[in-house]
Amino acid sequence: MWYNKLGDNMRLRNIKGASETIDNSKYVVLDFKNHKGNFNKLFSNENPIHVEIGMGKGDFIIENARRYPDINFIGIEKFDSVLVRAVQKLELEELNNLLLIKMDAQDIADTFSKEVDTIYLNFSDPWPKTRHAPRRLTSKKFLERYDEVFKENKNIIMKTDNYNLFEYSIESFNDYGYKIKDICFDLYKEDILENIPTEYENKFKTKGPIYRIAVHKTD
């Protein structure tokens, strides 16, 4: 069944001052569409750009930026009430390789152009109803949008606790020409030393298996 713990447990609440906190953060890019195709200029280097779509409260993207200073990370989140938590965690940080954007995933092709090396999809909404399948971030509709975003090599790394979404995504990747680099059917029963958990993952990793897949495509 298309069960989603996130939908049953996560309650978005308005947080007083969230918009102001976000707008005043040095990590948040407010005029992001003006930088389409030129995000490396914001980082002042030509390092690879990795994007997390639906970054939540930021644990994953922030830890990645700490560990890998030679990669530029961009976290995308559409909800003020969630994004503000990541901004608050960054108040005492000095990370020159991390930027955040408040936006909907549907706008990704209007935001980036042939400049992203890797996309992370962590615990995305499974959109269980058949009529909502195009909204899934691994649907053909989104894979086509990612074509506009990626450079020559296309890399997607996905984690989920929803088996039906995982199975759907494998088929979608395969149909679109992606090759599997790595696949894991129970992340915490395998020796994945470099796994960086999300806050959601830490909460639910003992409730059932976490699935992970890394795929690659070269035009």
KEGUTOR-714302 format. One record per atom (N, C-alpha, C): residue in one letter; x, y, z. Coordinates in pm, whole numbers, padded with zeros to 5 digits, always signed. Layout:
AXYZ ...
This chain:
M+00084-00119+00000 M+00000+00000+00000 M+00088+00124+00000 W+00031+00232-00050 W+00108+00355-00062 W+00103+00433+00070 Y+00152+00371+00174 Y+00152+00435+00305 Y+00267+00534+00314 N+00242+00648+00373 N+00344+00752+00386 N+00346+00804+00528 K+00448+00768+00603 K+00460+00813+00742 K+00462+00965+00750 L+00527+01026+00651 L+00540+01172+00654 L+00402+01238+00654 G+00314+01187+00572 G+00182+01247+00564 G+00104+01233+00693 D+00126+01124+00765 D+00050+01100+00887 D+00111+01169+01009 N+00238+01203+01002 N+00305+01252+01122 N+00352+01397+01114 M+00367+01445+00994 M+00419+01581+00979 M+00303+01679+00970 R+00300+01774+01055 R+00198+01877+01054 R+00266+02012+01035 L+00237+02077+00924 L+00298+02206+00897 L+00223+02314+00973 R+00297+02392+01047 R+00237+02499+01126 R+00302+02631+01089 N+00223+02735+01094 N+00279+02867+01072 N+00371+02903+01187 I+00488+02954+01154 I+00585+02993+01255 I+00603+03144+01246 K+00577+03211+01355 K+00585+03356+01359 K+00724+03404+01319 G+00727+03496+01225 G+00854+03553+01181 G+00932+03468+01084 A+00875+03356+01036 A+00949+03265+00949 A+00993+03333+00819 S+00900+03403+00755 S+00932+03467+00627 S+01043+03570+00643 E+01037+03649+00749 E+01140+03750+00772 E+01275+03686+00800 T+01276+03578+00878 T+01400+03507+00907 T+01462+03452+00780 I+01379+03395+00695 I+01427+03338+00569 I+01482+03448+00479 D+01408+03556+00465 D+01448+03664+00375 D+01578+03730+00419 N+01609+03727+00548 N+01729+03793+00599 N+01851+03701+00609 S+01834+03574+00572 S+01945+03479+00582 S+02043+03495+00466 K+02170+03494+00498 K+02273+03503+00394 K+02279+03378+00308 Y+02217+03271+00353 Y+02218+03145+00279 Y+02105+03135+00177 V+02004+03218+00189 V+01886+03207+00104 V+01899+03298-00018 V+01877+03241-00136 V+01880+03317-00261 V+01737+03357-00294 L+01707+03485-00283 L+01571+03533-00305 L+01539+03552-00454 D+01635+03602-00530 D+01615+03627-00673 D+01672+03512-00756 F+01641+03389-00715 F+01710+03272-00772 F+01692+03256-00923 K+01577+03296-00976 K+01556+03278-01121 K+01645+03370-01204 N+01697+03474-01141 N+01789+03563-01212 N+01927+03502-01228 H+01951+03391-01161 H+02084+03327-01166 H+02083+03199-01248 K+01976+03175-01320 K+01966+03053-01400 K+02084+03039-01494 G+02151+02925-01485 G+02268+02897-01568 G+02397+02955-01515 N+02390+03027-01404 N+02509+03095-01351 N+02524+03081-01201 F+02476+02971-01145 F+02485+02956-01000 F+02629+02942-00951 N+02719+02896-01037 N+02858+02889-00994 N+02915+03025-00959 K+02861+03131-01021 K+02908+03266-00989 K+02872+03305-00846 L+02761+03253-00795 L+02725+03281-00656 L+02822+03214-00560 F+02877+03101-00602 F+02974+03030-00518 F+03118+03076-00545 S+03135+03151-00652 S+03268+03202-00692 S+03366+03089-00721 N+03318+02979-00778 N+03406+02870-00820 N+03333+02785-00924 E+03403+02686-00975 E+03346+02597-01077 E+03327+02456-01024 N+03311+02442-00894 N+03291+02310-00834 N+03155+02252-00875 P+03141+02119-00868 P+03012+02056-00902 P+02899+02108-00814 I+02780+02113-00870 I+02662+02157-00797 I+02571+02037-00772 H+02537+02015-00645 H+02444+01910-00605 H+02321+01976-00545 V+02203+01930-00585 V+02077+01990-00542 V+01992+01886-00469 E+01941+01923-00352 E+01843+01839-00282 E+01706+01901-00299 I+01614+01826-00358 I+01477+01873-00378 I+01392+01826-00261 G+01338+01921-00187 G+01263+01887-00067 G+01357+01861+00049 M+01429+01964+00091 M+01537+01948+00189 M+01488+01941+00333 G+01359+01966+00355 G+01309+01960+00491 G+01379+02059+00582 K+01417+02013+00701 K+01479+02101+00800 K+01630+02109+00786 G+01684+02048+00680 G+01822+02076+00640 G+01931+01986+00691 D+01901+01885+00772 D+02009+01803+00829 D+02098+01743+00721 F+02038+01689+00617 F+02114+01622+00511 F+02202+01719+00434 I+02145+01827+00385 I+02221+01918+00300 I+02328+01993+00379 I+02300+02026+00503 I+02398+02097+00585 I+02518+02007+00616 E+02493+01883+00652 E+02603+01791+00683 E+02685+01761+00557 N+02620+01752+00444 N+02694+01733+00319 N+02788+01850+00293 A+02738+01971+00315 A+02821+02089+00293 A+02941+02091+00387 R+02922+02045+00509 R+03034+02038+00604 R+03139+01937+00559 R+03093+01822+00514 R+03185+01712+00481 R+03257+01730+00349 Y+03190+01797+00254 Y+03244+01803+00119 Y+03258+01948+00072 P+03362+02016+00117 P+03379+02158+00085 P+03406+02185-00063 D+03443+02082-00139 D+03472+02100-00281 D+03350+02074-00370 I+03234+02061-00308 I+03108+02049-00381 I+03017+02162-00336 N+02947+02223-00430 N+02849+02328-00398 N+02711+02264-00382 F+02645+02292-00270 F+02516+02232-00240 F+02406+02338-00240 I+02292+02301-00298 I+02175+02388-00297 I+02056+02307-00247 G+01991+02357-00143 G+01874+02292-00088 G+01748+02365-00128 I+01648+02291-00174 I+01521+02348-00217 I+01409+02302-00123 E+01329+02396-00079 E+01215+02364+00007 E+01106+02468-00018 K+00980+02425-00026 K+00873+02519-00060 K+00797+02575+00061 F+00814+02514+00178 F+00738+02557+00294 F+00821+02644+00388 D+00773+02766+00415 D+00840+02855+00510 D+00862+02788+00645 S+00759+02718+00692 S+00762+02661+00827 S+00866+02551+00841 V+00909+02495+00730 V+01014+02393+00732 V+01150+02456+00703 L+01156+02538+00600 L+01281+02601+00561 L+01341+02685+00673 V+01256+02750+00751 V+01307+02836+00858 V+01388+02756+00958 R+01355+02630+00979 R+01431+02547+01073 R+01573+02524+01023 A+01588+02507+00894 A+01723+02494+00838 A+01801+02624+00852 V+01734+02735+00825 V+01798+02865+00838 V+01845+02888+00981 Q+01765+02850+01078 Q+01802+02866+01219 Q+01923+02781+01254 K+01934+02663+01197 K+02049+02576+01224 K+02178+02635+01168 L+02165+02722+01069 L+02282+02778+01001 L+02331+02909+01062 E+02265+02956+01166 E+02299+03088+01222 E+02444+03097+01267 L+02499+02987+01318 L+02637+02988+01368 L+02734+02919+01273 E+02687+02887+01153 E+02770+02818+01055 E+02835+02918+00959 E+02949+02878+00905 E+03015+02954+00799 E+03046+02856+00687 L+02948+02834+00603 L+02961+02739+00493 L+02953+02814+00361 N+03064+02819+00290 N+03068+02893+00165 N+03017+02811+00046 N+02984+02686+00071 N+02941+02597-00037 N+02795+02553-00023 L+02712+02636+00041 L+02573+02601+00061 L+02483+02722+00038 L+02376+02698-00040 L+02273+02798-00062 L+02136+02731-00049 L+02036+02808-00012 L+01901+02757+00004 L+01805+02838-00083 I+01702+02770-00134 I+01603+02837-00218 I+01464+02794-00174 K+01376+02892-00157 K+01235+02862-00131 K+01164+02857-00265 M+01124+02736-00306 M+01059+02719-00435 M+00992+02583-00442 D+00903+02568-00538 D+00837+02442-00564 D+00920+02363-00664 A+00926+02232-00646 A+01005+02147-00735 A+00960+02160-00881 Q+00835+02193-00903 Q+00786+02206-01040 Q+00858+02316-01118 D+00919+02409-01045 D+00987+02522-01110 D+01135+02497-01134 I+01180+02374-01117 I+01324+02350-01121 I+01386+02382-01257 A+01315+02353-01366 A+01369+02381-01499 A+01369+02530-01531 D+01294+02608-01454 D+01296+02754-01470 D+01403+02819-01383 T+01469+02737-01301 T+01566+02788-01205 T+01709+02755-01241 F+01730+02633-01293 F+01864+02588-01331 F+01868+02554-01480 S+01987+02566-01538 S+02003+02532-01679 S+02141+02471-01702 K+02144+02341-01728 K+02266+02269-01766 K+02382+02300-01671 E+02357+02290-01540 E+02461+02325-01444 E+02465+02235-01321 V+02373+02140-01310 V+02365+02054-01193 V+02425+01918-01223 D+02503+01866-01129 D+02567+01735-01146 D+02490+01622-01080 T+02428+01650-00966 T+02358+01545-00891 T+02232+01604-00827 I+02124+01524-00829 I+02000+01559-00760 I+01973+01455-00653 Y+01940+01501-00533 Y+01900+01413-00423 Y+01749+01423-00403 L+01685+01307-00394 L+01543+01299-00364 L+01527+01216-00238 N+01508+01283-00127 N+01501+01215+00002 N+01359+01216+00057 F+01298+01099+00064 F+01166+01082+00127 F+01062+01177+00068 S+01060+01177-00065 S+00964+01261-00137 S+00822+01210-00117 D+00726+01299-00134 D+00585+01263-00126 D+00556+01155-00231 P+00499+01040-00192 P+00474+00933-00289 P+00356+00957-00382 W+00270+01053-00351 W+00152+01080-00433 W+00086+00947-00475 P+00025+00878-00382 P-00019+00741-00406 P-00131+00722-00509 K-00217+00821-00528 K-00327+00803-00623 K-00274+00804-00766 T-00329+00715-00847 T-00282+00701-00985 T-00290+00832-01062 R-00395+00907-01041 R-00411+01033-01117 R-00305+01136-01078 H-00241+01116-00963 H-00136+01208-00918 H+00004+01162-00954 A+00016+01052-01026 A+00149+00997-01059 A+00244+01098-01122 P+00197+01188-01211 P+00289+01285-01269 P+00353+01380-01167 R+00296+01388-01046 R+00353+01475-00943 R+00471+01410-00871 R+00487+01280-00887 R+00599+01213-00822 R+00730+01263-00882 L+00827+01286-00797 L+00953+01347-00842 L+01039+01254-00925 T+00995+01130-00942 T+01065+01037-01032 T+00978+01001-01153 S+00871+01074-01175 S+00785+01050-01292 S+00856+01098-01418 K+00807+01053-01533 K+00863+01096-01660 K+00858+01249-01672 K+00749+01306-01623 K+00733+01452-01628 K+00849+01523-01561 F+00890+01475-01444 F+01001+01539-01374 F+01135+01500-01433 L+01150+01377-01478 L+01276+01337-01541 L+01303+01423-01664 E+01199+01460-01735 E+01215+01549-01850 E+01261+01687-01805 R+01208+01733-01694 R+01252+01863-01641 R+01398+01858-01598 Y+01438+01748-01539 Y+01577+01735-01495 Y+01673+01740-01614 D+01626+01696-01732 D+01712+01705-01851 D+01758+01848-01875 E+01673+01945-01843 E+01708+02085-01863 E+01804+02137-01756 V+01813+02066-01647 V+01889+02109-01530 V+02030+02052-01530 F+02042+01926-01570 F+02169+01855-01562 F+02270+01902-01667 K+02395+01884-01632 K+02503+01897-01730 K+02506+01768-01811 E+02620+01732-01868 E+02626+01613-01955 E+02591+01485-01879 N+02645+01469-01760 N+02620+01350-01680 N+02506+01376-01583 K+02414+01281-01574 K+02295+01298-01491 K+02297+01195-01379 N+02296+01243-01256 N+02301+01155-01140 N+02185+01186-01046 I+02111+01084-01009 I+02002+01099-00913 I+02022+00997-00801 I+02015+01044-00678 I+02025+00956-00561 I+01897+00973-00481 M+01829+00863-00457 M+01698+00867-00394 M+01694+00777-00271 K+01629+00826-00166 K+01599+00744-00048 K+01451+00757-00016 T+01390+00647+00027 T+01249+00649+00064 T+01220+00532+00156 D+01113+00545+00234 D+01067+00432+00314 D+00937+00377+00256 N+00901+00422+00137 N+00779+00380+00071 N+00814+00283-00042 Y+00786+00155-00022 Y+00828+00056-00121 Y+00760+00076-00256 N+00632+00113-00256 N+00563+00132-00383 N+00625+00245-00465 L+00663+00353-00398 L+00731+00462-00468 L+00867+00415-00518 F+00936+00337-00437 F+01067+00285-00476 F+01055+00198-00602 E+00958+00108-00602 E+00936+00020-00717 E+00898+00100-00841 Y+00808+00197-00821 Y+00768+00284-00932 Y+00889+00358-00990 S+00974+00408-00901 S+01090+00487-00943 S+01190+00403-01021 I+01212+00281-00978 I+01303+00193-01051 I+01254+00175-01195 E+01125+00150-01211 E+01068+00133-01345 E+01077+00262-01426 S+01051+00374-01360 S+01055+00503-01429 S+01197+00535-01475 F+01295+00514-01388 F+01435+00537-01425 F+01474+00450-01543 N+01439+00323-01536 N+01474+00228-01641 N+01410+00268-01775 D+01283+00303-01771 D+01213+00341-01894 D+01273+00466-01956 Y+01333+00552-01873 Y+01387+00678-01923 Y+01536+00666-01961 G+01591+00548-01946 G+01729+00528-01990 G+01836+00541-01885 Y+01795+00555-01757 Y+01895+00561-01650 Y+01947+00422-01619 K+02073+00414-01579 K+02136+00290-01536 K+02156+00292-01385 I+02133+00179-01323 I+02150+00171-01178 I+02298+00159-01142 K+02345+00252-01060 K+02482+00246-01008 K+02488+00169-00878 D+02384+00187-00797 D+02382+00123-00665 D+02237+00114-00619 I+02204+00003-00554 I+02068-00014-00505 I+02072-00086-00371 C+01988-00043-00278 C+01987-00099-00144 C+01841-00112-00097 F+01805-00232-00052 F+01668-00258-00010 F+01648-00248+00141 D+01754-00226+00213 D+01743-00205+00358 D+01871-00137+00405 L+01871-00006+00397 L+01992+00074+00416 L+02063+00046+00547 Y+01987+00024+00653 Y+02048+00010+00784 Y+02087-00134+00819 K+02070-00223+00722 K+02122-00358+00737 K+02245-00380+00651 E+02286-00277+00579 E+02404-00284+00495 E+02507-00182+00545 D+02630-00205+00508 D+02741-00123+00558 D+02760-00002+00467 I+02674+00097+00481 I+02683+00220+00401 I+02747+00327+00488 L+02879+00335+00484 L+02952+00418+00579 L+02927+00567+00557 E+02903+00608+00434 E+02894+00750+00404 E+02750+00800+00399 N+02656+00720+00445 N+02517+00766+00445 N+02500+00881+00543 I+02437+00987+00495 I+02402+01102+00579 I+02250+01102+00592 P+02197+01086+00713 P+02052+01077+00730 P+01984+01213+00729 T+01858+01212+00691 T+01773+01330+00707 T+01712+01324+00847 E+01648+01433+00890 E+01582+01432+01019 E+01465+01331+01019 Y+01397+01320+00907 Y+01287+01223+00894 Y+01342+01081+00904 E+01453+01057+00838 E+01517+00925+00838 E+01557+00883+00979 N+01614+00973+01054 N+01654+00942+01192 N+01533+00905+01278 K+01421+00966+01249 K+01301+00940+01328 K+01237+00805+01296 F+01245+00764+01169 F+01171+00646+01127 F+01256+00527+01084 K+01388+00536+01095 K+01473+00428+01045 K+01455+00296+01119 T+01401+00299+01239 T+01377+00175+01313 T+01237+00120+01290 K+01155+00189+01212 K+01017+00149+01190 K+01001+00055+01071 G+01104+00047+00988 G+01096-00036+00868 G+01214-00005+00777 P+01228-00077+00666 P+01344-00057+00579 P+01345+00079+00510 I+01466+00129+00491 I+01490+00248+00410 I+01549+00200+00279 Y+01489+00240+00169 Y+01536+00200+00037 Y+01620+00313-00024 R+01723+00274-00097 R+01809+00374-00161 R+01849+00327-00300 I+01852+00419-00393 I+01897+00388-00529 I+01974+00506-00585 A+02082+00478-00652 A+02161+00580-00724 A+02162+00541-00871 V+02121+00635-00957 V+02116+00607-01100 V+02195+00711-01176 H+02231+00676-01299 H+02320+00759-01380 H+02277+00750-01526 K+02292+00860-01595 K+02262+00862-01739 K+02355+00958-01808 T+02406+00920-01923 T+02492+01006-02003 T+02431+01018-02143 D+02411+01140-02188 D+02354+01160-02323 D+02459+01131-02430 
